[in-house]
Amino acid sequence: MKVLATVNGRDVTQMDMDMLVQTLGPQRAAQFNSPEGQGQLLDELINQELFYSDAVDKNLTEDEFYKNELEKAAEQILKQYAIRKLLGEAKVDEAEIKAFYDTNKDHYQQPEMVQASHILVDTVDQAKSIILEIADGLSFEDAATKHSKCPSKERGGDLGQFGKGQMVPEFEKRAFELSVDEMSEPVETQFGFHIIKTTSRQDASQQSFEEVEAQIKNELLVKVQNDLYVSKVADLKEKYTVSVVEA
């Protein structure tokens, strides 16, 4: 392990630096992602080592408060270790995963999806006028940028891909009816009048076992872990006395 500094005979390593960065969280850690920032973190680690050496010299390890805090920390670590050790016993084999997939295939269907763009305006007359502009040669995307009041105008009206139930009914019905690259007449919704263009379509399909195997394994593993936990707690309650003091 790379040694970054030595304080009173104790090494400050790259692993110490990495662990400190992990405690900061992504946003704060990014502030130290430079040679100067790394230097500041190393200074902090050195400062901590100085306090450690001073605490040892002053025999603070014999303080009752420290002993109590150390005992509490050790208890918490032991609890978490015991739980992790139990959950680590959970196993799911491929036969179980395949059996679950075969029994629940309907849960792993990819629904029909379309991708559509639109131009949103306040009146039907505005919509009809824009349709004439497009017929005269203005591209749908340019017309959206020029006329639409929807923020999607910045993307030429593109709303991305969506399935049924994600858009208002009048809009969704027409978007799914259109052929790819077909443009609609004005469609009224609670937001105004839309000119819709469906740009791609993905038919409903069954996801293969290989596509969802990892997902199913994780789902089953969580269930097995939960069952292990609940069963172990029940056994421990039989073994040890538990009393709850009512408020």
Steps between C-alpha positions, in 0.01 A plus 500: 500500500634840399623702801419872478649614832632371832400653833676387818584167334147437368440494123228703327415301188303541179237271650456748786452774240247293304302423815489868594373590152221240532375667818464835320238394246524557122433875496744598776762253375494668158619822666827325592560337161815702428863499620418785740191320627689177551759696695229638726366151568850373577546789744179397672615138530831617643315721750292202610814292551649778711191499721522120522862513615418770753203301631717191547768702681235643732364147565149604390426134427451458875226766523165349597317698234733364232460144628121532496499643148738227382276232649192644331682516166622141538146384581360675191771351277433153641124534440550604138761230444266232637219614269731518195635153580145360518388669177817377330369145540214573260538321167288476186584248228429530128226234510301714745550809287386320183198351677396844622536644149292220344225548758494881473570572135219752485697720745782529250324629193621813327190707417437669168683833488508795263724801468327819398557869448238771523429866448277655767305822439198675651247492213395265223552779244864533606543124464345497152721788391812312617390187314485710180853631569623142532322404179684791330836355601574605861626198694297377794798556730550859385128566531507371858797721587328798341142462627460247785437624854622171650857484637556209260534767228871510592523140371292558189189386688640159595325348803706182503363147529189419703248224556127499550378676812781757505337778298157663511245270329427711191870547425593140569218355287605698193873441549448123505267513198750682277744318275871577539576849357128575458373836628161555659231759457458736801424299816340683793595424861480693827833662406396637161524375143770253396642404166645155561761310302581141595868444424557138605310200631598199710258209501417316822742216561591234754829561678727195477622311806853625435380863502337475843703225668707741713188697599316186609804372689514824700126488572517139620817565700332785687205271580728220623696749713179640648374148580834414662488817708142448617562133581818578693328774701221257590757242618689759705180617669449141613857487630525838671261695723349814348293750699364827364438786739180681405510880497 
